[in-house]
């Protein structure tokens, strides 16, 4: 039987330094440490023989259901009865992360065995001396219980009277101990902070839990010390099992940082939006503009792509890759999302700092200059650059938002060149419209290559609510790429440089909801949102197989969660306008803006 642990069944742990994936029966099958882009120390997600941390002789009994958090609770069934488990990642004063596994017997005294192996992948396996092992350049300790070594595996017996907690801790922290009472205090405090994250947000009325999960995933996939958000905490989960569509997403994309600003602002967490803007500014201090679509979590260059030959791969999907060769690509659509994020930030009460405006203005100046390179890789990171329609949508978006910001906040800014370039970009897009109202992927393609990125022209209002081209574009794109309630990003199985038929793309699937709502087709948007919400797991991967409903691609994908949260916000706004009219919608948005400004003033004082 092919080794393929269900991707969509996982839950996410994080502590601001590292992330881990937890399977329903209590196995931690993915953990990159001591940083999010470090070689994984646990990786049985990709190989049955990979390093793992798991309880033996148990099965799932019940889960608390939270998809992501610093602490996850579940109940396992053992031969001796039910066992309550609290799994946590915890980093104390930047000394190093710890995987904390707290257990207690619910029916009888606790007597349970834990298996641990560490290392491997593309580094040596851990060699244990007592309770200490060397993993790469780092020392790891195993605390709690009574341990014995069995080859590469360390087996730990934990015991406690019924109802009392015991712990196993795998730690990079040289000062960590196994004081169970103290561990429980730390876990409870992490849980309270996580609850506060959501409690302070303004969640949409439609599927508020989906938006809450989006905030949690965003926080856990963010490096607390730098503010960098990784696209996903995993590498090489396949988009087409058995083929070569495996990539490393443990890096920070300008696209995702920009979406984080927008979504955090829309959900009322202006403080979080400010943090992500600060990260983008930090990355542009020396270069003035983002020189590529991604960096690592420290703001440095992403490693070149290479293969890891010793890993079997999920469902035998090879190659397993680390690094990413999209690091030097040109993506105008990502720059569009950056300036859009600044506009959303100020619309929702954020401050337009001088350095933020300097960045937005520099992007607008660059995109309105003569001689712009027309061949880009775009938001799908095509390995062969093309003259993409989505590039002009991104150029239009950046310039349109820069013009809007300048009119309201910097009216003395010269912007004639921006307006001319914005209008020229839109004219090129309009000129590419097909007879049925759709758009091709690249100029000159004709009807041969529908692309979901065309929906951005409606989502971001290049074609407004009352423009008949908006609905025609949505209908044409959905007609060509639909696998309801999902959407392919482009026709699967086409010639994009890789083999296999990939799944439906979840961010694009949520775009349909946003686009329908933006067109005023509120009922259709609601129906699509409900169907999509039922069809996707709480922890969303990159793609779904529309027939089997199996999750595919790296997980959780921050982009999937950001588009879901934004779509639900847009749907709320469209519903309000549809029911009460544009004046009430304006008052609602004005109230949100005023509350954000008031909160900011209180925080500043």
N, C-alpha and C positions, 0 to 999 in steps of 0.2 A: 504494500500500500504506500502511495506517495505521501511523503511528509509535508503537510500543508495545514498547520494550525489555523483555524478560522480567524482571518484578520479582523473582521468586524465584531468579534466577540471579546476583544481585549478592552481593558480599562487602562487609563493613563495615570501614572504617578510622577510627581516632579517636585523639586525643591529650589528651583532658581539656578541650579548649577548643572544638574543631571536630570535625565528622564528615564523611566522604566515602564515596560508594558506588563500587565498582570492578566493571566488567563483565568477563566472562571473557576477552575479547580485549584487555584492558589499557586500556580507556577509563574515565576518571573522569568520570562523567556527573552527579554531584551533589556539591557541596561548599559548605556555608554557612560563611562566614568574614567577620570574625574571631571570631564567636560562633556557637553552634549555631542561634540564631534570627535571625541576620543574613540579609539578602537573599542568595540563593545567587550565588556568583561562577561556579560551573559548574552547568549545569542542562539539559543535553541529554537528561536523563531525561524531561523533560516536553515537549520540542520538538526536532525534528530540527535546527532552525536555532539551537538554544540554545548557550550557551557550553560548551566542552568541552576536555579535555586527553586526547590519544590519540596512539598510535604509528601511523604510516601503513604500509600494505602488509603487515600482519601478521594472523595468526589464532591462536587458542588451540591450543597443543600439549599442555600438561599444567598442572594446578593442584596446589599443595601441599594443597589441600582445606580448610584452616582457614577457617571461615566469617567470623570477625571477629578483629581484633587491631590493635595499633598498627603491625604490619608484615605484609604479605601477599606471598607468593611465587607466581610463575607462570612458565611457559615458553611463549614465543610462537614461531611459525614465520614467518620472513621469507624473502624470495627468496634470501638469502645463507646461510640456515641457522637454527638454533635460537638464541633469545635468552632468557637468564634475566633475570627482572625481580623487583626487590624494591621494592614501593611502601610508603611510610610517611607518616604524619602525625607531625610532631614540633613540640613547643612547648618552647622553652628559656627558663626563667626568666621566663615570662609576657611575653616580648617580642613574641609574635605567632607564629601557626602557620605551618608550612612543609609543602608537599607535596613530598616527596622521592621521586624516581623514579630508582632505580639500575638499570643494565642492563649486561650483558656478553655477548659472543658465546661460544657453546659450541662451535661447529663451525669458524668462521672469524673473522677480524678483524671487529670490530663497525663497522657503518656503518648508521645508522638515523635516520629523521626523526620529529620530534615536532611535533604541531600543538597550538596553544593559543589559545583566545579567552576573554576574561573580561568579566564585567559583563552588562549587559542585564537581563532579567527586569523588575524595576520600578525600575531605576536606569540611568544612562547606560552605554553600552558603554565599556570601557577604551580610552583613547587612549595609545598607546605613544610614548615618547621614549627611544630607545636601549633599555635593558633595564628601564625603569621605566614604570609606568602608574599612573594614579589611578583607583581603583574606589570610588565614593562618597566617603567622607571619608578613605579609607585609601590609602596608597601600597603598591604591590605590585612586587616585583622578580622578574625571570626570570634565573636563573643557570645556567651550564653550556653547553657546546657553542657553536656558531656560529649566530646567529639572523638572520633577515630578516623584514620585515613584508610581509604580503600581505593588504591590506585590514584587516579586523578580526582576521585570523589571524596569529599569529607562528609561523614554521616554524623549528625548531631542528635542526641536524645534529649528531649526536653520534658520535664515533669513538673506538675504542680497540683495541689488540691483543687477540687472542683470549684470553679468560680474565681480562682486566683490566676493572675496573669503570669506568663513566662515569656521569655524573649530570646530570639536569635538575631544577632546584629552583624552585618557585614559592613565594615567601615574603612574609609580612607582617612578618618580623623584619628590622629595619634593620641588624642586626649579623651576619646569616647570611652565610656564605661557601660556596664549593663545594669545600672540602677533602674529597676523596673518602674518604680514610682516616678522617678525623674523622666523616664521615657514617656510614660503616660501623660505627664504634665506637658511635655513638648508636643506630643501628638495632639492633645486637646487644644493647645494654643494654635497650632497650625490649622486645625479644623475651624476654630473661631475666626481666624483671619480669612480663611476661604469663604466662610459664610458671609462675612462682612463685604467681601468683594462683590458678591451678588446683591446683597441687601441694599447697597448704596447705588446700584444701577437702576435705570428706568427701562424696564423690560417691555417688549411689545405685548399686546394683548393676545395675539396669535402665537401659540407655541412658546410661551415665555421660558419654559425649561430648555428649549433648543437654544435660545439666546444666552441663557445662563451657562449652558455647557460651552458655548462659544467663548465666553469670557474666561472660563476656567482653562480651556485648552490654550487660549492665547497666553494666559499668565504662565502656565506650566511649560510652554515652549519658548519662554523668554529667559534669556540669561540675565539674572538680576543685577550683576555687576556692570554690564555694558549696555543693557537695554535691547540687545539683538534678539529678534524672534526667528527661530528656525522654521523653515517651511514644513518640516515634519521631523520627528526625532529618529527616524529609521532610514535605512538604506536597502535598496535591492528587493523590496517587495514588488512583485511583477504586475505590470499593467495587462500583460497577456501571458498567462502561465505557460511555461515550456518554451518561451521565446526569449528575445534579447532586450525587452523593454524594462530594464532594471536600472535605476539611477539613485544617486545619493542626494538626499534632501536635507541633510543635517547642517544647512548653511542658511544665511539670512539674505533673502531677496528684497530688493527695493520695493517690489510689488507688495509683498506681505507686510513690510513695515508701514507702507502707505495705507494699506487696507486697515491695519491695526489702528492707525490714527483716526481714520474715518469712522470705523465701527465703534471704537471706544467713545468717541465724541457723540455719535448718534444714540448710544445707550446711556448717556449721561455721566460717563466716567472721563471727564475732561482732564483729570490728573493723569490718567493712564495715557490719554492721547498726547499730552505734553511730554511724557517720558519717551514715547516713540519718536516724536518730532526731534527731541534732543538727540536721540541716537542717530537719526539721519543727518542732523547738522554736524555731529562729531565726525561722521564719515566723510563729510565734504569740506572740512576745514582746510586740508592741504590741497585737495584736487579741485575745489570750487564747485564741481559738479560730479555726480556719481559717474565713474568711468566705466562701470560695468553693472550688470544686473544683480550681482551678489558679492558678499564678503563672507568670511567665517565669523564666528560669534565674537571675536576680538576685533573685528574691523579690518582684518588682514586678508590677503589674497587667498582664495580657495585653492586647495591643492589640485594639481592636474589629475584627470581621471585615470584610474588604473584598476586592474582586475585582481580579485583575491581568489587564487586558484583552489584553496583548500576547503572551501565551503560548498556543501551540496546544493544550496539554494532552495527557496520555498517552492514546493512542487517541482523540484529539479530545474528551476528556471535559472539559466546561466547566460552571461556571466554575472557574478556578484561584483559590484563596483563600489569603490570609494573615490572621493574627489568628484569634480564635475566640470566637464569641458564647456559648459555654457557660461563659464565665468567671464569671458571676454566678449560676449555677444552684444549686439546693439538692439535695444528694445525701446522704441518710442512710446509704446503703450504703457510701459512702466513709468516713464516720466510724466505721462498724462495722469496716471493715478496719484503720483506724488503731489502735483499742484492741486488736483481735486481734493486730496486729503487736507491741504492747507485751507482750501475754501470751506470745507465742511467744518474744520476746526474753528474758524472765525465765525461761521454762521451759527454755531452752537454755543457761542460765548467765550471762545478762546481768545487769547491775546495774540495780535500779529506783531511778534517781536521783530526787531530790525533784521536780525540774522535770518529769521524765517522768510521774511519778504525778500531779502537779498538772494536767497536760494531760489525762490519762485521766479523772481525777475531774471536771474541768470538762466534758468531753464527756458523761459519764454524767449529770451534773446537768442539762445542757441537754436531753438526750434524755428525761429523766424528768419534765420540767416540764410543767405543764398548758398547754393551748392551743397545742400543737405544730402547725405548719402541715402539713396532710395531703397537700397537692399538691406533688409534687416531680418533678424530671426524671430522677432515678435514674441508674443506672450506664450506661445507654445514651444519656444526655443528650438525652432527648426534648425537642423544641422547644416542645411544649405540655404543661405539667405535668399529672400525673394522680395519683390516689390509688393509688399502686403497692404491690403486695404486697412487692416487693423492699425498699421503704423500711422496712417492719416487720421484715423479716429483718435488715436493717442495724441497726435500733434494738435488736432482741433481741441481736444479736451484740455490739454495743458494751456493753450493760448486763450481759450474761452474763459477758463477759470482765472487766469492771470489778469485778463481784461476786467473781469467782474470784481476781483479783489482790488485792483487799482482804482476803479471808479468809486468804490465805497470807502477805501482806507488810505489810498495813496493817489489822490486825484491829479496831482501834478506830474505823475509819471507819463513819459512819452510812450504811446502805445499804438501809433498808427501802423508801424511795421507788424506788430502782433495781430492787429485786426486784419490786415491784408493777408498775412500768412494763414490765419485761422480760416478766413473765408475761402482761400485757395484750397486748403485741405478739405474743407467741406465740399467744395465744388468737384474735386476729384472723386470723392466718395459718391456724390450724387450722380456723377457721370458714369459710375460703374454699376448703378442699379440695373437689374435685369428686368425683363418684361413682367415677371411675376412679383417684382418688388424685392427680391432677395439680392444678396451681395456675394461675389465670389471671394475666395481666400486671397487671391492676388490679382492684380490688374492683368487683363488679357486672358484670364481663365474662362471667361464666359460662364456657362451653366455647369461646368465640370466639377466645381469644388466649393460647395457650401461650407461655411465656417461659422461656428457659434460665436466667435468674437464679433461678428456683425451686430449681435444684440447689444453691444456696448453703445452703439449709436442711439439706441432707444433708452437704455438704462440711464445714460448720462445726458439725455435730452438734446442730442444733435438734431433729432427729429422729435418735436414736442408732442404733447398729449393730443392736440387737435390737428396735427399734421397726418393726413391719410397714409403717408409713406411709413409712419411708425408702425401701425398695425399691419400693413402689407409686408414690411420687413420681418416682423415677428412671425407672421403666419408662414411666410416662405421658408424661413430658417427652421422653424419647428417641423414643417412638412417634410423637409429634406433630411433632418437629423433626429427626429423624434423616436424615442423608445419609451413611451410614457410609463411612469412620470419622469423618466430620465431624458437626457439629451447627450448625444455624442458631440464631441467638440469639432470633429470633421468626420467625413465618411470613414468608418473603420476599415482597415485592410488596405488603405491606399498607400501610395508610395511616399512615405515620409522618412525613409532611411532605415527603418527597423521592420522586423518581421512580426507576424501574428496579428490577430484582431483584438484590439484593446477594448476595454469596457466603456460604459458611458461615463462622462466626466461630471463629477458632482458640482463643482463651481458653476459650470455652464448650465446645469440642471436648475440651480437656484436663480440664474440669470433670467430664465423664462418667467419665473414668478415676478421678479422685479420689473421686467419689460412689460408684461401684461398689466401690472399695476400702474406703471408709468403711462400706459396708453388709456387708462381709465376703464379697463376691462376687469373690474374688481372681482366679480363673481368667478370668472375664469381663473384669476390669480389665486383666489381663495381655494378653489377646488384643486388647483395644481399644488399649492402649498400643503394642503391636508394630505394629498396622496403621496407627496414626496416625504413629508414628515413621517408617515406610516412606513414607508418603504426603506428608509435609511436607518442605520444604527445610531445610537446616541453619540458614539465616538466615530466620526465619519472619516473614511479613508479618502483616497484620491478618486477612485472610480468604483463602479458597481457593474457586475455582469447583469444585464437587464433580464436575462432568462432565469438564471439560477438564484439571483439576488445575493451572490457571493461578493464580499468586498475585495477590491483589488487595489494595487498600488500602495505607496507609502501611507502610513497611518500613525496618528491622526494627521490629516492634512489641514493646516491652519487655514488655507485659502477656502476650503470647503466650509469650514465653520464661519469664517468672516462673511462669505456670500450668503449663507443661510441667515445670519443675524441681520445683515443689511436688507435682504429681501423681506423679512418679517417687519422691519421698521417701515420700509417703503409701502408695504401692504397696509399697515396701520394708517399711514398718512393718506393713502389713496381711498381707503374706506371712509375716513373722516370727511374728505372732500366730496366723495360721492354722496354721502348722507346729509352733510350740513352745509356744503358749499365752500368756496375758496376763502371767504372771509373768516369763517371759523377755523379753517386749516391754518390760515395766517396767524390768527390769535393763538392757536395751540403752539405753533412753532415759536411765536414771540414769547409765550410764557416759558417755554423750555429755555430759550435764550436768556431771558431775564433771571430765571432761577440759577442758571449756570454762572451768570455774571455776579449775582448775589453771593453764591457759594465761593466764587473766586475772591471776592472782596473780603469775605470772612476769613478765608485761608490766608490771604496776604497780610491781614492784620493780626 
